[in-house]
Amino acid sequence: MTTKLFLELKKLFADLASTLILGKDKDAADIAMLVSEKSKALADELAK
């Protein structure tokens, strides 16, 4: 599960970077929320 979360975060960070480069701020905000949710899930998983 932890590896899956790391891979999802890696993909989300790449998506976030590309949307910021393209200047799509609204899309970037949505992706940043997903990053936050996945980061919390990863932290919870690692705390077990």
N, C-alpha and C positions, 0 to 999 in steps of 0.2 A: 504494500500500500504506500509506503514511504517513497519508494522509487517512482511510482506512478505520479504522486503529488509533485515530486521534483521535476519530472518531465513535463507535467502540465504547467507548472510555474515557468519553466524555461520557454515553452511555447508562448505563454502569455506575455512574458517580458519581450520576446522578439516581436510579437504583434503590437505591443505597446510602443516599442521603439519605432517601428515602421509607421504607425499612425501619427506619432508625434512629428516624425520627419516630414510626413505629408501634410501636416497642419490640420489634421482632423481631430480637433480638440474634444468634440462631443463623443466621438467614438473612443478616444483615448480615456476619457473619464469612465466610460462603461467598462473598459478593459481594466482600468486601475481598480475598480470595485471588485472585479473578478479576482485580480491578483490578491487583494486584501482578504477575500473569502478563502482562497486556496492557501494563503500563508497561514491563516488562523487554523485551518484544517491540518496543515502540516505541523504546526506547533503543538496542537492537541495530540496528534499521532505520535510525535516525538516525546511528549511528556508521559506517555503510557509506560 
